[in-house]
Amino acid sequence: MDTSYFERLPESIQKLVVDGLDAEVQAGLEKLDEAKKSGSLAVEQQTAIEGDIRRAAELRNRFAPA
């Protein structure tokens, strides 16, 4: 993925995007953990949440590798 457009954004906007992706990953992990503990997730729901977490993490790593 070409990230040159992202790199041209002001640093404050880049930070906002990366922080938002970090927050999305963290919230997804917390939701998944809570749902697993309570047993309230169907397999399809768990798969969807895991996919969302994976996509957000991949985007985050493209824009700001650790």
PDB file of N, CA, C and O in Angstrom, chain B, residues numbered from 101:
ATOM      1  N   MET B 101       0.848  -1.176   0.000  1.00  0.00           N
ATOM      2  CA  MET B 101       0.000   0.000   0.000  1.00  0.00           C
ATOM      3  C   MET B 101       0.893   1.239   0.000  1.00  0.00           C
ATOM      4  O   MET B 101       1.854   1.332   0.764  1.00  0.00           O
ATOM      5  N   ASP B 102       0.557   2.178  -0.865  1.00  0.00           N
ATOM      6  CA  ASP B 102       1.294   3.433  -0.941  1.00  0.00           C
ATOM      7  C   ASP B 102       0.870   4.328   0.219  1.00  0.00           C
ATOM      8  O   ASP B 102      -0.303   4.686   0.333  1.00  0.00           O
ATOM      9  N   THR B 103       1.808   4.684   1.066  1.00  0.00           N
ATOM     10  CA  THR B 103       1.490   5.531   2.218  1.00  0.00           C
ATOM     11  C   THR B 103       2.031   6.948   2.055  1.00  0.00           C
ATOM     12  O   THR B 103       2.029   7.723   3.012  1.00  0.00           O
ATOM     13  N   SER B 104       2.491   7.292   0.859  1.00  0.00           N
ATOM     14  CA  SER B 104       3.067   8.624   0.662  1.00  0.00           C
ATOM     15  C   SER B 104       2.041   9.724   0.933  1.00  0.00           C
ATOM     16  O   SER B 104       2.391  10.790   1.439  1.00  0.00           O
ATOM     17  N   TYR B 105       0.781   9.466   0.598  1.00  0.00           N
ATOM     18  CA  TYR B 105      -0.264  10.461   0.882  1.00  0.00           C
ATOM     19  C   TYR B 105      -0.390  10.689   2.380  1.00  0.00           C
ATOM     20  O   TYR B 105      -0.594  11.820   2.824  1.00  0.00           O
ATOM     21  N   PHE B 106      -0.271   9.627   3.157  1.00  0.00           N
ATOM     22  CA  PHE B 106      -0.377   9.734   4.610  1.00  0.00           C
ATOM     23  C   PHE B 106       0.805  10.522   5.165  1.00  0.00           C
ATOM     24  O   PHE B 106       0.645  11.360   6.052  1.00  0.00           O
ATOM     25  N   GLU B 107       1.973  10.247   4.640  1.00  0.00           N
ATOM     26  CA  GLU B 107       3.186  10.910   5.114  1.00  0.00           C
ATOM     27  C   GLU B 107       3.185  12.406   4.811  1.00  0.00           C
ATOM     28  O   GLU B 107       3.912  13.166   5.451  1.00  0.00           O
ATOM     29  N   ARG B 108       2.380  12.835   3.846  1.00  0.00           N
ATOM     30  CA  ARG B 108       2.294  14.262   3.520  1.00  0.00           C
ATOM     31  C   ARG B 108       1.327  15.013   4.432  1.00  0.00           C
ATOM     32  O   ARG B 108       1.306  16.244   4.434  1.00  0.00           O
ATOM     33  N   LEU B 109       0.539  14.290   5.197  1.00  0.00           N
ATOM     34  CA  LEU B 109      -0.384  14.938   6.129  1.00  0.00           C
ATOM     35  C   LEU B 109       0.402  15.588   7.265  1.00  0.00           C
ATOM     36  O   LEU B 109       1.515  15.161   7.572  1.00  0.00           O
ATOM     37  N   PRO B 110      -0.165  16.609   7.884  1.00  0.00           N
ATOM     38  CA  PRO B 110       0.501  17.197   9.052  1.00  0.00           C
ATOM     39  C   PRO B 110       0.725  16.133  10.132  1.00  0.00           C
ATOM     40  O   PRO B 110      -0.071  15.207  10.284  1.00  0.00           O
ATOM     41  N   GLU B 111       1.801  16.284  10.862  1.00  0.00           N
ATOM     42  CA  GLU B 111       2.155  15.305  11.891  1.00  0.00           C
ATOM     43  C   GLU B 111       1.040  15.119  12.914  1.00  0.00           C
ATOM     44  O   GLU B 111       0.825  14.008  13.400  1.00  0.00           O
ATOM     45  N   SER B 112       0.335  16.188  13.243  1.00  0.00           N
ATOM     46  CA  SER B 112      -0.753  16.084  14.224  1.00  0.00           C
ATOM     47  C   SER B 112      -1.881  15.190  13.705  1.00  0.00           C
ATOM     48  O   SER B 112      -2.503  14.465  14.481  1.00  0.00           O
ATOM     49  N   ILE B 113      -2.145  15.237  12.399  1.00  0.00           N
ATOM     50  CA  ILE B 113      -3.185  14.389  11.808  1.00  0.00           C
ATOM     51  C   ILE B 113      -2.712  12.938  11.773  1.00  0.00           C
ATOM     52  O   ILE B 113      -3.486  12.025  12.061  1.00  0.00           O
ATOM     53  N   GLN B 114      -1.458  12.727  11.424  1.00  0.00           N
ATOM     54  CA  GLN B 114      -0.905  11.373  11.426  1.00  0.00           C
ATOM     55  C   GLN B 114      -1.035  10.754  12.816  1.00  0.00           C
ATOM     56  O   GLN B 114      -1.436   9.599  12.958  1.00  0.00           O
ATOM     57  N   LYS B 115      -0.692  11.535  13.836  1.00  0.00           N
ATOM     58  CA  LYS B 115      -0.772  11.038  15.217  1.00  0.00           C
ATOM     59  C   LYS B 115      -2.213  10.719  15.583  1.00  0.00           C
ATOM     60  O   LYS B 115      -2.480   9.709  16.234  1.00  0.00           O
ATOM     61  N   LEU B 116      -3.134  11.565  15.172  1.00  0.00           N
ATOM     62  CA  LEU B 116      -4.549  11.344  15.452  1.00  0.00           C
ATOM     63  C   LEU B 116      -5.032  10.027  14.839  1.00  0.00           C
ATOM     64  O   LEU B 116      -5.754   9.265  15.482  1.00  0.00           O
ATOM     65  N   VAL B 117      -4.633   9.768  13.606  1.00  0.00           N
ATOM     66  CA  VAL B 117      -5.032   8.534  12.920  1.00  0.00           C
ATOM     67  C   VAL B 117      -4.429   7.316  13.612  1.00  0.00           C
ATOM     68  O   VAL B 117      -5.132   6.345  13.887  1.00  0.00           O
ATOM     69  N   VAL B 118      -3.133   7.366  13.892  1.00  0.00           N
ATOM     70  CA  VAL B 118      -2.452   6.230  14.522  1.00  0.00           C
ATOM     71  C   VAL B 118      -3.014   5.982  15.922  1.00  0.00           C
ATOM     72  O   VAL B 118      -3.246   4.836  16.307  1.00  0.00           O
ATOM     73  N   ASP B 119      -3.230   7.049  16.676  1.00  0.00           N
ATOM     74  CA  ASP B 119      -3.809   6.895  18.018  1.00  0.00           C
ATOM     75  C   ASP B 119      -5.207   6.291  17.937  1.00  0.00           C
ATOM     76  O   ASP B 119      -5.574   5.461  18.768  1.00  0.00           O
ATOM     77  N   GLY B 120      -5.988   6.704  16.941  1.00  0.00           N
ATOM     78  CA  GLY B 120      -7.328   6.152  16.761  1.00  0.00           C
ATOM     79  C   GLY B 120      -7.293   4.669  16.434  1.00  0.00           C
ATOM     80  O   GLY B 120      -8.107   3.897  16.941  1.00  0.00           O
ATOM     81  N   LEU B 121      -6.355   4.271  15.590  1.00  0.00           N
ATOM     82  CA  LEU B 121      -6.216   2.851  15.263  1.00  0.00           C
ATOM     83  C   LEU B 121      -5.758   2.055  16.482  1.00  0.00           C
ATOM     84  O   LEU B 121      -6.233   0.944  16.715  1.00  0.00           O
ATOM     85  N   ASP B 122      -4.835   2.622  17.259  1.00  0.00           N
ATOM     86  CA  ASP B 122      -4.406   1.964  18.499  1.00  0.00           C
ATOM     87  C   ASP B 122      -5.596   1.761  19.436  1.00  0.00           C
ATOM     88  O   ASP B 122      -5.760   0.692  20.024  1.00  0.00           O
ATOM     89  N   ALA B 123      -6.422   2.796  19.569  1.00  0.00           N
ATOM     90  CA  ALA B 123      -7.591   2.721  20.448  1.00  0.00           C
ATOM     91  C   ALA B 123      -8.589   1.687  19.939  1.00  0.00           C
ATOM     92  O   ALA B 123      -9.201   0.967  20.729  1.00  0.00           O
ATOM     93  N   GLU B 124      -8.753   1.614  18.620  1.00  0.00           N
ATOM     94  CA  GLU B 124      -9.677   0.639  18.044  1.00  0.00           C
ATOM     95  C   GLU B 124      -9.212  -0.790  18.308  1.00  0.00           C
ATOM     96  O   GLU B 124     -10.018  -1.662  18.632  1.00  0.00           O
ATOM     97  N   VAL B 125      -7.922  -1.019  18.168  1.00  0.00           N
ATOM     98  CA  VAL B 125      -7.368  -2.349  18.448  1.00  0.00           C
ATOM     99  C   VAL B 125      -7.573  -2.692  19.920  1.00  0.00           C
ATOM    100  O   VAL B 125      -8.026  -3.790  20.245  1.00  0.00           O
ATOM    101  N   GLN B 126      -7.244  -1.769  20.804  1.00  0.00           N
ATOM    102  CA  GLN B 126      -7.379  -2.018  22.244  1.00  0.00           C
ATOM    103  C   GLN B 126      -8.830  -2.282  22.630  1.00  0.00           C
ATOM    104  O   GLN B 126      -9.112  -3.207  23.392  1.00  0.00           O
ATOM    105  N   ALA B 127      -9.748  -1.476  22.109  1.00  0.00           N
ATOM    106  CA  ALA B 127     -11.169  -1.660  22.425  1.00  0.00           C
ATOM    107  C   ALA B 127     -11.668  -3.005  21.907  1.00  0.00           C
ATOM    108  O   ALA B 127     -12.454  -3.677  22.575  1.00  0.00           O
ATOM    109  N   GLY B 128     -11.220  -3.391  20.739  1.00  0.00           N
ATOM    110  CA  GLY B 128     -11.619  -4.685  20.186  1.00  0.00           C
ATOM    111  C   GLY B 128     -11.107  -5.840  21.022  1.00  0.00           C
ATOM    112  O   GLY B 128     -11.827  -6.809  21.262  1.00  0.00           O
ATOM    113  N   LEU B 129      -9.857  -5.738  21.468  1.00  0.00           N
ATOM    114  CA  LEU B 129      -9.289  -6.792  22.318  1.00  0.00           C
ATOM    115  C   LEU B 129     -10.043  -6.899  23.642  1.00  0.00           C
ATOM    116  O   LEU B 129     -10.308  -7.999  24.126  1.00  0.00           O
ATOM    117  N   GLU B 130     -10.386  -5.749  24.223  1.00  0.00           N
ATOM    118  CA  GLU B 130     -11.134  -5.753  25.484  1.00  0.00           C
ATOM    119  C   GLU B 130     -12.527  -6.349  25.292  1.00  0.00           C
ATOM    120  O   GLU B 130     -12.987  -7.142  26.114  1.00  0.00           O
ATOM    121  N   LYS B 131     -13.189  -5.967  24.214  1.00  0.00           N
ATOM    122  CA  LYS B 131     -14.529  -6.486  23.929  1.00  0.00           C
ATOM    123  C   LYS B 131     -14.478  -7.996  23.718  1.00  0.00           C
ATOM    124  O   LYS B 131     -15.330  -8.729  24.222  1.00  0.00           O
ATOM    125  N   LEU B 132     -13.495  -8.449  22.985  1.00  0.00           N
ATOM    126  CA  LEU B 132     -13.340  -9.874  22.723  1.00  0.00           C
ATOM    127  C   LEU B 132     -13.075 -10.634  24.016  1.00  0.00           C
ATOM    128  O   LEU B 132     -13.653 -11.698  24.240  1.00  0.00           O
ATOM    129  N   ASP B 133     -12.210 -10.100  24.863  1.00  0.00           N
ATOM    130  CA  ASP B 133     -11.882 -10.742  26.133  1.00  0.00           C
ATOM    131  C   ASP B 133     -13.114 -10.843  27.035  1.00  0.00           C
ATOM    132  O   ASP B 133     -13.386 -11.897  27.610  1.00  0.00           O
ATOM    133  N   GLU B 134     -13.857  -9.740  27.153  1.00  0.00           N
ATOM    134  CA  GLU B 134     -15.059  -9.739  27.991  1.00  0.00           C
ATOM    135  C   GLU B 134     -16.103 -10.719  27.468  1.00  0.00           C
ATOM    136  O   GLU B 134     -16.728 -11.444  28.241  1.00  0.00           O
ATOM    137  N   ALA B 135     -16.285 -10.735  26.165  1.00  0.00           N
ATOM    138  CA  ALA B 135     -17.285 -11.618  25.573  1.00  0.00           C
ATOM    139  C   ALA B 135     -16.892 -13.087  25.727  1.00  0.00           C
ATOM    140  O   ALA B 135     -17.750 -13.939  25.955  1.00  0.00           O
ATOM    141  N   LYS B 136     -15.608 -13.380  25.605  1.00  0.00           N
ATOM    142  CA  LYS B 136     -15.151 -14.760  25.791  1.00  0.00           C
ATOM    143  C   LYS B 136     -15.391 -15.211  27.228  1.00  0.00           C
ATOM    144  O   LYS B 136     -15.808 -16.344  27.468  1.00  0.00           O
ATOM    145  N   LYS B 137     -15.126 -14.318  28.184  1.00  0.00           N
ATOM    146  CA  LYS B 137     -15.334 -14.659  29.594  1.00  0.00           C
ATOM    147  C   LYS B 137     -16.798 -14.916  29.903  1.00  0.00           C
ATOM    148  O   LYS B 137     -17.127 -15.817  30.675  1.00  0.00           O
ATOM    149  N   SER B 138     -17.675 -14.128  29.303  1.00  0.00           N
ATOM    150  CA  SER B 138     -19.108 -14.278  29.584  1.00  0.00           C
ATOM    151  C   SER B 138     -19.767 -15.319  28.688  1.00  0.00           C
ATOM    152  O   SER B 138     -20.895 -15.739  28.948  1.00  0.00           O
ATOM    153  N   GLY B 139     -19.073 -15.734  27.641  1.00  0.00           N
ATOM    154  CA  GLY B 139     -19.635 -16.721  26.728  1.00  0.00           C
ATOM    155  C   GLY B 139     -20.775 -16.171  25.884  1.00  0.00           C
ATOM    156  O   GLY B 139     -21.634 -16.929  25.432  1.00  0.00           O
ATOM    157  N   SER B 140     -20.790 -14.860  25.670  1.00  0.00           N
ATOM    158  CA  SER B 140     -21.915 -14.237  24.981  1.00  0.00           C
ATOM    159  C   SER B 140     -21.705 -14.043  23.481  1.00  0.00           C
ATOM    160  O   SER B 140     -22.509 -13.374  22.831  1.00  0.00           O
ATOM    161  N   LEU B 141     -20.651 -14.608  22.927  1.00  0.00           N
ATOM    162  CA  LEU B 141     -20.377 -14.414  21.504  1.00  0.00           C
ATOM    163  C   LEU B 141     -20.635 -15.678  20.704  1.00  0.00           C
ATOM    164  O   LEU B 141     -20.250 -16.778  21.100  1.00  0.00           O
ATOM    165  N   ALA B 142     -21.291 -15.496  19.574  1.00  0.00           N
ATOM    166  CA  ALA B 142     -21.394 -16.582  18.607  1.00  0.00           C
ATOM    167  C   ALA B 142     -20.064 -16.636  17.855  1.00  0.00           C
ATOM    168  O   ALA B 142     -19.314 -15.660  17.841  1.00  0.00           O
ATOM    169  N   VAL B 143     -19.780 -17.759  17.241  1.00  0.00           N
ATOM    170  CA  VAL B 143     -18.521 -17.928  16.512  1.00  0.00           C
ATOM    171  C   VAL B 143     -18.377 -16.853  15.434  1.00  0.00           C
ATOM    172  O   VAL B 143     -17.289 -16.311  15.240  1.00  0.00           O
ATOM    173  N   GLU B 144     -19.463 -16.548  14.739  1.00  0.00           N
ATOM    174  CA  GLU B 144     -19.415 -15.543  13.674  1.00  0.00           C
ATOM    175  C   GLU B 144     -19.068 -14.164  14.226  1.00  0.00           C
ATOM    176  O   GLU B 144     -18.314 -13.411  13.609  1.00  0.00           O
ATOM    177  N   GLN B 145     -19.621 -13.840  15.387  1.00  0.00           N
ATOM    178  CA  GLN B 145     -19.330 -12.548  16.011  1.00  0.00           C
ATOM    179  C   GLN B 145     -17.865 -12.465  16.426  1.00  0.00           C
ATOM    180  O   GLN B 145     -17.209 -11.443  16.222  1.00  0.00           O
ATOM    181  N   GLN B 146     -17.365 -13.537  17.004  1.00  0.00           N
ATOM    182  CA  GLN B 146     -15.966 -13.570  17.422  1.00  0.00           C
ATOM    183  C   GLN B 146     -15.053 -13.414  16.210  1.00  0.00           C
ATOM    184  O   GLN B 146     -14.073 -12.671  16.257  1.00  0.00           O
ATOM    185  N   THR B 147     -15.372 -14.108  15.138  1.00  0.00           N
ATOM    186  CA  THR B 147     -14.577 -14.014  13.916  1.00  0.00           C
ATOM    187  C   THR B 147     -14.593 -12.594  13.360  1.00  0.00           C
ATOM    188  O   THR B 147     -13.566 -12.093  12.903  1.00  0.00           O
ATOM    189  N   ALA B 148     -15.750 -11.947  13.399  1.00  0.00           N
ATOM    190  CA  ALA B 148     -15.869 -10.573  12.898  1.00  0.00           C
ATOM    191  C   ALA B 148     -15.032  -9.611  13.734  1.00  0.00           C
ATOM    192  O   ALA B 148     -14.335  -8.759  13.184  1.00  0.00           O
ATOM    193  N   ILE B 149     -15.092  -9.739  15.046  1.00  0.00           N
ATOM    194  CA  ILE B 149     -14.309  -8.862  15.927  1.00  0.00           C
ATOM    195  C   ILE B 149     -12.818  -9.088  15.703  1.00  0.00           C
ATOM    196  O   ILE B 149     -12.046  -8.132  15.624  1.00  0.00           O
ATOM    197  N   GLU B 150     -12.416 -10.342  15.602  1.00  0.00           N
ATOM    198  CA  GLU B 150     -11.005 -10.646  15.358  1.00  0.00           C
ATOM    199  C   GLU B 150     -10.540 -10.064  14.023  1.00  0.00           C
ATOM    200  O   GLU B 150      -9.418  -9.569  13.915  1.00  0.00           O
ATOM    201  N   GLY B 151     -11.407 -10.123  13.007  1.00  0.00           N
ATOM    202  CA  GLY B 151     -11.073  -9.542  11.707  1.00  0.00           C
ATOM    203  C   GLY B 151     -10.919  -8.033  11.788  1.00  0.00           C
ATOM    204  O   GLY B 151     -10.010  -7.462  11.186  1.00  0.00           O
ATOM    205  N   ASP B 152     -11.813  -7.385  12.535  1.00  0.00           N
ATOM    206  CA  ASP B 152     -11.725  -5.930  12.720  1.00  0.00           C
ATOM    207  C   ASP B 152     -10.418  -5.548  13.409  1.00  0.00           C
ATOM    208  O   ASP B 152      -9.754  -4.587  13.019  1.00  0.00           O
ATOM    209  N   ILE B 153     -10.061  -6.308  14.432  1.00  0.00           N
ATOM    210  CA  ILE B 153      -8.816  -6.047  15.165  1.00  0.00           C
ATOM    211  C   ILE B 153      -7.621  -6.213  14.229  1.00  0.00           C
ATOM    212  O   ILE B 153      -6.714  -5.381  14.210  1.00  0.00           O
ATOM    213  N   ARG B 154      -7.630  -7.279  13.466  1.00  0.00           N
ATOM    214  CA  ARG B 154      -6.523  -7.561  12.550  1.00  0.00           C
ATOM    215  C   ARG B 154      -6.373  -6.447  11.499  1.00  0.00           C
ATOM    216  O   ARG B 154      -5.262  -5.994  11.226  1.00  0.00           O
ATOM    217  N   ARG B 155      -7.493  -6.014  10.916  1.00  0.00           N
ATOM    218  CA  ARG B 155      -7.435  -4.959   9.898  1.00  0.00           C
ATOM    219  C   ARG B 155      -6.939  -3.633  10.483  1.00  0.00           C
ATOM    220  O   ARG B 155      -6.129  -2.946   9.860  1.00  0.00           O
ATOM    221  N   ALA B 156      -7.415  -3.277  11.660  1.00  0.00           N
ATOM    222  CA  ALA B 156      -6.971  -2.031  12.301  1.00  0.00           C
ATOM    223  C   ALA B 156      -5.480  -2.106  12.627  1.00  0.00           C
ATOM    224  O   ALA B 156      -4.753  -1.129  12.446  1.00  0.00           O
ATOM    225  N   ALA B 157      -5.027  -3.259  13.105  1.00  0.00           N
ATOM    226  CA  ALA B 157      -3.607  -3.426  13.436  1.00  0.00           C
ATOM    227  C   ALA B 157      -2.740  -3.362  12.179  1.00  0.00           C
ATOM    228  O   ALA B 157      -1.657  -2.777  12.201  1.00  0.00           O
ATOM    229  N   GLU B 158      -3.211  -3.960  11.087  1.00  0.00           N
ATOM    230  CA  GLU B 158      -2.457  -3.916   9.833  1.00  0.00           C
ATOM    231  C   GLU B 158      -2.332  -2.481   9.322  1.00  0.00           C
ATOM    232  O   GLU B 158      -1.258  -2.059   8.895  1.00  0.00           O
ATOM    233  N   LEU B 159      -3.426  -1.742   9.369  1.00  0.00           N
ATOM    234  CA  LEU B 159      -3.385  -0.336   8.951  1.00  0.00           C
ATOM    235  C   LEU B 159      -2.430   0.463   9.818  1.00  0.00           C
ATOM    236  O   LEU B 159      -1.630   1.254   9.317  1.00  0.00           O
ATOM    237  N   ARG B 160      -2.519   0.251  11.105  1.00  0.00           N
ATOM    238  CA  ARG B 160      -1.659   0.971  12.047  1.00  0.00           C
ATOM    239  C   ARG B 160      -0.189   0.701  11.728  1.00  0.00           C
ATOM    240  O   ARG B 160       0.633   1.616  11.744  1.00  0.00           O
ATOM    241  N   ASN B 161       0.131  -0.544  11.441  1.00  0.00           N
ATOM    242  CA  ASN B 161       1.516  -0.907  11.151  1.00  0.00           C
ATOM    243  C   ASN B 161       1.991  -0.358   9.810  1.00  0.00           C
ATOM    244  O   ASN B 161       3.179  -0.080   9.644  1.00  0.00           O
ATOM    245  N   ARG B 162       1.087  -0.199   8.861  1.00  0.00           N
ATOM    246  CA  ARG B 162       1.470   0.403   7.577  1.00  0.00           C
ATOM    247  C   ARG B 162       1.800   1.879   7.741  1.00  0.00           C
ATOM    248  O   ARG B 162       2.746   2.388   7.140  1.00  0.00           O
ATOM    249  N   PHE B 163       1.015   2.552   8.557  1.00  0.00           N
ATOM    250  CA  PHE B 163       1.190   3.989   8.719  1.00  0.00           C
ATOM    251  C   PHE B 163       2.300   4.343   9.698  1.00  0.00           C
ATOM    252  O   PHE B 163       2.971   5.361   9.525  1.00  0.00           O
ATOM    253  N   ALA B 164       2.502   3.533  10.707  1.00  0.00           N
ATOM    254  CA  ALA B 164       3.508   3.841  11.726  1.00  0.00           C
ATOM    255  C   ALA B 164       4.065   2.544  12.295  1.00  0.00           C
ATOM    256  O   ALA B 164       3.669   2.118  13.380  1.00  0.00           O
ATOM    257  N   PRO B 165       4.982   1.914  11.566  1.00  0.00           N
ATOM    258  CA  PRO B 165       5.549   0.653  12.064  1.00  0.00           C
ATOM    259  C   PRO B 165       6.174   0.828  13.444  1.00  0.00           C
ATOM    260  O   PRO B 165       6.755   1.866  13.761  1.00  0.00           O
ATOM    261  N   ALA B 166       6.038  -0.203  14.237  1.00  0.00           N
ATOM    262  CA  ALA B 166       6.561  -0.156  15.613  1.00  0.00           C
ATOM    263  C   ALA B 166       8.069  -0.135  15.638  1.00  0.00           C
ATOM    264  O   ALA B 166       8.668  -0.096  16.713  1.00  0.00           O
TER     265      ALA B 166
END
